[in-house]
Amino acid sequence: MEQRGFGAVCLRTLEMSVVRFMEEVPLKTRLIVAAAMVVSLAAPAFAADEFWVVQDSSTKKCTIVEKKPTESTMTVVSPSGTVYKTRVEAETGMKTIKTCTSM
């Protein structure tokens, strides 16, 4: 009987598991799993690429948010509801909005 190291045994076990997975799981299921993995890895890249300048109607304070406000107390005050691609663009835009600079 041939002696194998622990690493070789683990590698062989992993190889057998992969082969068994490939044989037992239908192609459609494997494609769905692969697609889900790709989406989960790509999701952070799409995290925050939209910024709005909003004003709290009660405090009249302007802030930058990463999601379009749904609360009735927050109003989008950027010109024509402009959506900025970066936070820096939103900060620059906020400086030109009269309702934000008159405070």
Residue pairs with C-beta under 8 A, 6 or more apart in sequence:
4 12
22 30
48 66
49 85
49 86
50 66
50 67
50 68
50 83
50 84
50 85
51 64
51 65
51 66
51 83
51 84
51 85
51 86
51 87
51 89
51 90
52 64
52 65
52 67
52 68
52 69
52 76
52 78
52 81
52 83
52 84
52 90
53 62
53 63
53 64
53 76
53 77
53 78
53 82
53 84
53 90
53 93
53 94
53 97
53 100
54 62
54 63
54 64
54 65
54 69
54 74
54 75
54 76
54 77
55 61
55 62
55 63
55 74
55 75
55 77
55 99
55 100
56 63
56 73
56 74
57 72
57 73
57 74
57 75
58 73
60 99
60 103
61 103
62 77
62 94
62 97
62 99
62 100
62 103
64 87
64 90
64 91
64 94
65 74
68 76
68 83
69 75
69 76
77 97
77 99
77 100
78 84
78 90
78 93
78 94
78 97
79 93
79 97
82 93
84 90
84 93
94 100
95 101
